[in-house]
Amino acid sequence: MFLEIRGLRSGYRQGPVLHGLDLDLDVGRPLALLGRNGAGKSTLIMTIMGLLRPTDGSVRLDGVELAGRPPYEIARAGVALVPQGRRIWPTLTVDEHIELSARRRGTRATRRRWTPRAINELLPRLAERRRHLAGQLSGGEQQMLAIARALMTEPALLLFDEPSEGLAPLVVDRIGDVIRTLAGEGVAVLLVEQDLHLAFAVSREIAVMAGGTIAHRTGTDSFRRDPATAGRLLGVDV
């Protein structure tokens, strides 16, 4: 497996959140991570990215141990995050975001796959808005910019934390198209998402978190055919 997580424990001063979590992810098989609020999904993303330091366990990317390393080293190893809420810099232009991100390319990158030209082809709306301040963009455009910023670091693993949040359905569909393209380009994708439509559209497998561990994992089609399990774990109909 490309990403191997074993026995991962992490949390905050108030107490632990992840309780010995195990998770595998391979290239070409996007995984959607679902769960109720408070299940630990964002804590897992932050721990993988080094924004939270684990208290125990292992996070290996293509055999390289990342657990406990600072975020800049994890980024250089090939991990990038499209964060919840986008977190763009509102006073910088689209071009300035791209230029700054290009300076942080990971050490894994052997060639420049994601050039500004490639980004423009993948996200043509950004090319039209390249000289605009990020704070002037629509929510969907800002999300595309957050994706572009992550891609310019040449990630091998791309973490998405609630990319559909606050966006119109047509924009969410476009994000789904982009995620499928990235998976086809050989980028490993871990998607944390509440929007089941997006999760089902892009993922090969579904994992459900509960109580800081993986409570259930199966193929996407199998999950959709099992509404009783989905209702028990998520409290929703599928």
C-alpha atoms as a printed R data frame, in Angstrom:
    type eleno elety resid chain resno       x      y       z
1   ATOM     1    CA   MET     A     1   0.000  0.000   0.000
2   ATOM     2    CA   PHE     A     2   1.137  3.530  -0.779
3   ATOM     3    CA   LEU     A     3  -0.143  5.034   2.492
4   ATOM     4    CA   GLU     A     4  -0.040  2.800   5.555
5   ATOM     5    CA   ILE     A     5  -1.318  3.998   8.927
6   ATOM     6    CA   ARG     A     6  -0.954  1.687  11.894
7   ATOM     7    CA   GLY     A     7  -2.022  2.158  15.512
8   ATOM     8    CA   LEU     A     8  -2.339  5.923  15.162
9   ATOM     9    CA   ARG     A     9  -3.230  7.813  18.336
10  ATOM    10    CA   SER     A    10  -3.667 11.559  18.446
11  ATOM    11    CA   GLY     A    11  -5.769 14.263  20.044
12  ATOM    12    CA   TYR     A    12  -5.828 17.485  21.992
13  ATOM    13    CA   ARG     A    13  -5.355 18.702  25.543
14  ATOM    14    CA   GLN     A    14  -8.982 17.878  26.228
15  ATOM    15    CA   GLY     A    15  -8.243 14.228  25.483
16  ATOM    16    CA   PRO     A    16  -7.415 11.667  22.799
17  ATOM    17    CA   VAL     A    17  -9.436 11.510  19.570
18  ATOM    18    CA   LEU     A    18  -7.784  8.800  17.480
19  ATOM    19    CA   HIS     A    19  -7.594  5.444  19.247
20  ATOM    20    CA   GLY     A    20  -5.151  3.151  17.477
21  ATOM    21    CA   LEU     A    21  -6.458  3.819  13.970
22  ATOM    22    CA   ASP     A    22  -5.371  1.641  11.027
23  ATOM    23    CA   LEU     A    23  -5.860  2.747   7.422
24  ATOM    24    CA   ASP     A    24  -4.423  1.855   4.015
25  ATOM    25    CA   LEU     A    25  -4.644  3.786   0.758
26  ATOM    26    CA   ASP     A    26  -3.292  2.927  -2.659
27  ATOM    27    CA   VAL     A    27  -2.673  4.984  -5.786
28  ATOM    28    CA   GLY     A    28  -5.557  4.900  -8.236
29  ATOM    29    CA   ARG     A    29  -8.150  3.980  -5.588
30  ATOM    30    CA   PRO     A    30  -9.541  7.218  -4.103
31  ATOM    31    CA   LEU     A    31 -10.910  6.648  -0.618
32  ATOM    32    CA   ALA     A    32 -13.788  8.652   0.845
33  ATOM    33    CA   LEU     A    33 -13.706  8.972   4.613
34  ATOM    34    CA   LEU     A    34 -17.137  9.472   6.146
35  ATOM    35    CA   GLY     A    35 -18.406  9.796   9.697
36  ATOM    36    CA   ARG     A    36 -20.576 11.761  12.041
37  ATOM    37    CA   ASN     A    37 -19.350 15.064  13.475
38  ATOM    38    CA   GLY     A    38 -16.743 14.396  16.134
39  ATOM    39    CA   ALA     A    39 -15.737 11.009  14.754
40  ATOM    40    CA   GLY     A    40 -12.141 12.172  14.273
41  ATOM    41    CA   LYS     A    41 -11.954 12.724  10.518
42  ATOM    42    CA   SER     A    42 -10.329 16.148  10.585
43  ATOM    43    CA   THR     A    43  -8.078 15.076  13.443
44  ATOM    44    CA   LEU     A    44  -6.810 12.260  11.243
45  ATOM    45    CA   ILE     A    45  -6.126 14.658   8.351
46  ATOM    46    CA   MET     A    46  -4.296 17.089  10.633
47  ATOM    47    CA   THR     A    47  -2.216 14.284  12.137
48  ATOM    48    CA   ILE     A    48  -1.206 12.902   8.732
49  ATOM    49    CA   MET     A    49  -0.189 16.435   7.709
50  ATOM    50    CA   GLY     A    50   1.820 16.972  10.889
51  ATOM    51    CA   LEU     A    51  -0.404 19.747  12.213
52  ATOM    52    CA   LEU     A    52  -1.079 17.511  15.205
53  ATOM    53    CA   ARG     A    53   1.655 15.361  16.685
54  ATOM    54    CA   PRO     A    54   0.629 11.736  17.244
55  ATOM    55    CA   THR     A    55   1.171 10.147  20.625
56  ATOM    56    CA   ASP     A    56   1.674  6.697  19.100
57  ATOM    57    CA   GLY     A    57   1.545  4.839  15.828
58  ATOM    58    CA   SER     A    58   2.974  4.954  12.335
59  ATOM    59    CA   VAL     A    59   2.206  6.891   9.146
60  ATOM    60    CA   ARG     A    60   4.191  5.604   6.170
61  ATOM    61    CA   LEU     A    61   4.078  7.050   2.671
62  ATOM    62    CA   ASP     A    62   5.619  4.687   0.143
63  ATOM    63    CA   GLY     A    63   7.658  3.170   2.968
64  ATOM    64    CA   VAL     A    64   8.849  6.484   4.441
65  ATOM    65    CA   GLU     A    65   7.863  7.172   8.048
66  ATOM    66    CA   LEU     A    66   6.143 10.536   8.512
67  ATOM    67    CA   ALA     A    67   4.625 10.282  11.991
68  ATOM    68    CA   GLY     A    68   5.927 12.991  14.278
69  ATOM    69    CA   ARG     A    69   7.700 14.960  11.560
70  ATOM    70    CA   PRO     A    70   6.904 18.681  11.130
71  ATOM    71    CA   PRO     A    71   4.461 19.753   8.402
72  ATOM    72    CA   TYR     A    72   7.111 21.195   6.091
73  ATOM    73    CA   GLU     A    73   8.964 17.871   6.012
74  ATOM    74    CA   ILE     A    74   5.734 15.980   5.376
75  ATOM    75    CA   ALA     A    75   4.927 18.365   2.537
76  ATOM    76    CA   ARG     A    76   8.375 17.831   1.032
77  ATOM    77    CA   ALA     A    77   7.812 14.085   1.264
78  ATOM    78    CA   GLY     A    78   4.849 14.466  -1.089
79  ATOM    79    CA   VAL     A    79   1.731 15.176   0.999
80  ATOM    80    CA   ALA     A    80  -0.507 18.175   0.310
81  ATOM    81    CA   LEU     A    81  -3.708 19.382   1.942
82  ATOM    82    CA   VAL     A    82  -6.757 21.130   0.517
83  ATOM    83    CA   PRO     A    83  -8.037 22.377   3.882
84  ATOM    84    CA   GLN     A    84 -11.552 22.817   5.126
85  ATOM    85    CA   GLY     A    85 -12.558 26.438   4.601
86  ATOM    86    CA   ARG     A    86  -9.951 26.792   1.814
87  ATOM    87    CA   ARG     A    87  -7.674 29.164   3.813
88  ATOM    88    CA   ILE     A    88  -6.471 31.147   0.832
89  ATOM    89    CA   TRP     A    89  -4.638 34.449   1.277
90  ATOM    90    CA   PRO     A    90  -7.236 37.091   0.319
91  ATOM    91    CA   THR     A    91  -4.768 39.893  -0.452
92  ATOM    92    CA   LEU     A    92  -2.672 37.836  -2.887
93  ATOM    93    CA   THR     A    93  -3.589 37.283  -6.521
94  ATOM    94    CA   VAL     A    94  -4.218 33.907  -8.081
95  ATOM    95    CA   ASP     A    95  -0.837 34.103  -9.819
96  ATOM    96    CA   GLU     A    96   0.916 34.938  -6.559
97  ATOM    97    CA   HIS     A    97  -0.619 31.871  -4.889
98  ATOM    98    CA   ILE     A    98   0.666 29.704  -7.720
99  ATOM    99    CA   GLU     A    99   4.131 31.232  -7.667
100 ATOM   100    CA   LEU     A   100   4.532 30.851  -3.910
101 ATOM   101    CA   SER     A   101   3.345 27.243  -3.968
102 ATOM   102    CA   ALA     A   102   5.765 26.342  -6.746
103 ATOM   103    CA   ARG     A   103   8.652 27.230  -4.425
104 ATOM   104    CA   ARG     A   104   7.544 24.486  -2.019
105 ATOM   105    CA   ARG     A   105   7.697 21.545  -4.399
106 ATOM   106    CA   GLY     A   106   8.226 18.221  -2.688
107 ATOM   107    CA   THR     A   107  11.544 16.424  -2.843
108 ATOM   108    CA   ARG     A   108   9.787 13.410  -4.409
109 ATOM   109    CA   ALA     A   109   9.072 15.360  -7.579
110 ATOM   110    CA   THR     A   110  11.343 14.157 -10.370
111 ATOM   111    CA   ARG     A   111   9.719 16.340 -12.994
112 ATOM   112    CA   ARG     A   112   7.366 19.290 -13.031
113 ATOM   113    CA   ARG     A   113   4.032 17.738 -13.886
114 ATOM   114    CA   TRP     A   114   1.945 20.564 -12.413
115 ATOM   115    CA   THR     A   115   3.141 23.696 -14.154
116 ATOM   116    CA   PRO     A   116   1.061 26.899 -14.324
117 ATOM   117    CA   ARG     A   117   0.064 25.850 -17.843
118 ATOM   118    CA   ALA     A   118  -1.133 22.442 -16.637
119 ATOM   119    CA   ILE     A   119  -3.070 24.122 -13.821
120 ATOM   120    CA   ASN     A   120  -4.734 26.458 -16.307
121 ATOM   121    CA   GLU     A   121  -5.766 23.498 -18.466
122 ATOM   122    CA   LEU     A   122  -7.215 21.654 -15.485
123 ATOM   123    CA   LEU     A   123  -8.855 24.749 -13.950
124 ATOM   124    CA   PRO     A   124  -9.489 27.192 -16.818
125 ATOM   125    CA   ARG     A   125 -11.581 29.549 -14.692
126 ATOM   126    CA   LEU     A   126  -8.485 30.324 -12.637
127 ATOM   127    CA   ALA     A   127  -6.629 31.308 -15.808
128 ATOM   128    CA   GLU     A   128  -9.337 33.897 -16.464
129 ATOM   129    CA   ARG     A   129  -8.976 35.240 -12.922
130 ATOM   130    CA   ARG     A   130  -5.209 35.008 -12.587
131 ATOM   131    CA   ARG     A   131  -4.656 38.689 -11.775
132 ATOM   132    CA   HIS     A   132  -7.578 38.963  -9.352
133 ATOM   133    CA   LEU     A   133  -7.101 39.002  -5.613
134 ATOM   134    CA   ALA     A   134  -8.132 35.724  -4.030
135 ATOM   135    CA   GLY     A   135 -10.531 37.600  -1.771
136 ATOM   136    CA   GLN     A   136 -12.434 38.726  -4.880
137 ATOM   137    CA   LEU     A   137 -13.108 35.180  -6.063
138 ATOM   138    CA   SER     A   138 -16.326 33.268  -5.583
139 ATOM   139    CA   GLY     A   139 -16.378 30.359  -3.137
140 ATOM   140    CA   GLY     A   140 -16.026 27.853  -5.957
141 ATOM   141    CA   GLU     A   141 -13.129 29.754  -7.481
142 ATOM   142    CA   GLN     A   142 -11.417 29.912  -4.102
143 ATOM   143    CA   GLN     A   143 -11.778 26.151  -3.760
144 ATOM   144    CA   MET     A   144 -10.209 25.656  -7.175
145 ATOM   145    CA   LEU     A   145  -7.380 27.943  -6.086
146 ATOM   146    CA   ALA     A   146  -6.856 25.860  -2.944
147 ATOM   147    CA   ILE     A   147  -6.594 22.771  -5.150
148 ATOM   148    CA   ALA     A   148  -4.184 24.511  -7.526
149 ATOM   149    CA   ARG     A   149  -2.029 25.669  -4.626
150 ATOM   150    CA   ALA     A   150  -1.758 22.091  -3.375
151 ATOM   151    CA   LEU     A   151  -0.990 20.681  -6.818
152 ATOM   152    CA   MET     A   152   1.873 23.097  -7.395
153 ATOM   153    CA   THR     A   153   3.803 21.318  -4.629
154 ATOM   154    CA   GLU     A   154   3.736 18.134  -6.802
155 ATOM   155    CA   PRO     A   155   1.991 15.919  -4.226
156 ATOM   156    CA   ALA     A   156   1.970 12.155  -4.316
157 ATOM   157    CA   LEU     A   157  -0.849 12.120  -1.743
158 ATOM   158    CA   LEU     A   158  -3.578 14.762  -1.737
159 ATOM   159    CA   LEU     A   159  -5.794 15.193   1.334
160 ATOM   160    CA   PHE     A   160  -9.173 16.865   0.844
161 ATOM   161    CA   ASP     A   161 -11.006 18.077   3.960
162 ATOM   162    CA   GLU     A   162 -14.669 18.861   3.179
163 ATOM   163    CA   PRO     A   163 -14.069 20.414  -0.279
164 ATOM   164    CA   SER     A   164 -17.816 20.718  -1.012
165 ATOM   165    CA   GLU     A   165 -18.544 22.862   2.043
166 ATOM   166    CA   GLY     A   166 -20.755 25.845   1.203
167 ATOM   167    CA   LEU     A   167 -20.631 25.316  -2.560
168 ATOM   168    CA   ALA     A   168 -23.382 25.030  -5.180
169 ATOM   169    CA   PRO     A   169 -24.092 21.557  -6.633
170 ATOM   170    CA   LEU     A   170 -22.653 22.442 -10.050
171 ATOM   171    CA   VAL     A   171 -19.398 23.531  -8.439
172 ATOM   172    CA   VAL     A   172 -19.297 20.350  -6.349
173 ATOM   173    CA   ASP     A   173 -19.704 18.318  -9.542
174 ATOM   174    CA   ARG     A   174 -16.746 20.183 -11.054
175 ATOM   175    CA   ILE     A   175 -14.645 19.380  -7.987
176 ATOM   176    CA   GLY     A   176 -15.576 15.743  -8.492
177 ATOM   177    CA   ASP     A   177 -14.343 15.919 -12.083
178 ATOM   178    CA   VAL     A   178 -11.046 17.369 -10.884
179 ATOM   179    CA   ILE     A   179 -10.568 14.682  -8.223
180 ATOM   180    CA   ARG     A   180 -11.195 11.918 -10.766
181 ATOM   181    CA   THR     A   181  -8.666 13.501 -13.112
182 ATOM   182    CA   LEU     A   182  -6.052 13.689 -10.366
183 ATOM   183    CA   ALA     A   183  -6.590 10.045  -9.428
184 ATOM   184    CA   GLY     A   184  -6.123  9.132 -13.080
185 ATOM   185    CA   GLU     A   185  -2.878 11.123 -13.098
186 ATOM   186    CA   GLY     A   186  -1.467  8.916 -10.335
187 ATOM   187    CA   VAL     A   187  -2.177 11.101  -7.305
188 ATOM   188    CA   ALA     A   188  -3.358  9.161  -4.241
189 ATOM   189    CA   VAL     A   189  -6.526 10.800  -2.881
190 ATOM   190    CA   LEU     A   190  -8.019 10.724   0.615
191 ATOM   191    CA   LEU     A   191 -11.322 12.613   0.711
192 ATOM   192    CA   VAL     A   192 -13.044 13.629   3.950
193 ATOM   193    CA   GLU     A   193 -16.561 14.587   2.969
194 ATOM   194    CA   GLN     A   194 -20.125 15.008   4.225
195 ATOM   195    CA   ASP     A   195 -21.640 15.257   0.746
196 ATOM   196    CA   LEU     A   196 -22.459 11.644  -0.122
197 ATOM   197    CA   HIS     A   197 -23.073 12.515  -3.762
198 ATOM   198    CA   LEU     A   198 -19.478 13.706  -4.139
199 ATOM   199    CA   ALA     A   199 -18.043 10.876  -2.044
200 ATOM   200    CA   PHE     A   200 -19.809  8.223  -4.114
201 ATOM   201    CA   ALA     A   201 -18.956  9.924  -7.407
202 ATOM   202    CA   VAL     A   202 -15.185  9.963  -6.931
203 ATOM   203    CA   SER     A   203 -14.272  7.113  -4.578
204 ATOM   204    CA   ARG     A   204 -13.534  3.472  -5.213
205 ATOM   205    CA   GLU     A   205 -13.948  2.676  -1.530
206 ATOM   206    CA   ILE     A   206 -15.731  4.076   1.511
207 ATOM   207    CA   ALA     A   207 -14.342  4.088   5.052
208 ATOM   208    CA   VAL     A   208 -16.490  5.209   7.978
209 ATOM   209    CA   MET     A   209 -14.982  6.562  11.183
210 ATOM   210    CA   ALA     A   210 -16.609  6.250  14.581
211 ATOM   211    CA   GLY     A   211 -15.045  6.838  17.965
212 ATOM   212    CA   GLY     A   212 -11.624  7.612  16.556
213 ATOM   213    CA   THR     A   213 -11.217  4.371  14.603
214 ATOM   214    CA   ILE     A   214 -12.280  2.916  11.255
215 ATOM   215    CA   ALA     A   215 -15.606  1.252  12.012
216 ATOM   216    CA   HIS     A   216 -16.413  0.034   8.505
217 ATOM   217    CA   ARG     A   217 -14.766 -0.152   5.100
218 ATOM   218    CA   THR     A   218 -16.060 -1.499   1.830
219 ATOM   219    CA   GLY     A   219 -16.334 -0.786  -1.886
220 ATOM   220    CA   THR     A   220 -18.484  2.185  -2.818
221 ATOM   221    CA   ASP     A   221 -21.051  0.094  -4.681
222 ATOM   222    CA   SER     A   222 -21.360 -2.299  -1.748
223 ATOM   223    CA   PHE     A   223 -21.844  0.588   0.651
224 ATOM   224    CA   ARG     A   224 -24.615  2.053  -1.470
225 ATOM   225    CA   ARG     A   225 -26.387 -1.314  -1.496
226 ATOM   226    CA   ASP     A   226 -26.315 -1.493   2.316
227 ATOM   227    CA   PRO     A   227 -28.538  1.336   3.584
228 ATOM   228    CA   ALA     A   228 -28.929 -0.304   6.991
229 ATOM   229    CA   THR     A   229 -25.198 -0.022   7.709
230 ATOM   230    CA   ALA     A   230 -25.065  3.517   6.352
231 ATOM   231    CA   GLY     A   231 -28.021  4.502   8.507
232 ATOM   232    CA   ARG     A   232 -26.497  2.954  11.612
233 ATOM   233    CA   LEU     A   233 -23.086  4.576  11.148
234 ATOM   234    CA   LEU     A   234 -24.047  7.915   9.597
235 ATOM   235    CA   GLY     A   235 -27.686  8.426  10.488
236 ATOM   236    CA   VAL     A   236 -28.592  9.120   6.829
237 ATOM   237    CA   ASP     A   237 -30.211  7.341   3.892
238 ATOM   238    CA   VAL     A   238 -28.045  6.490   0.880
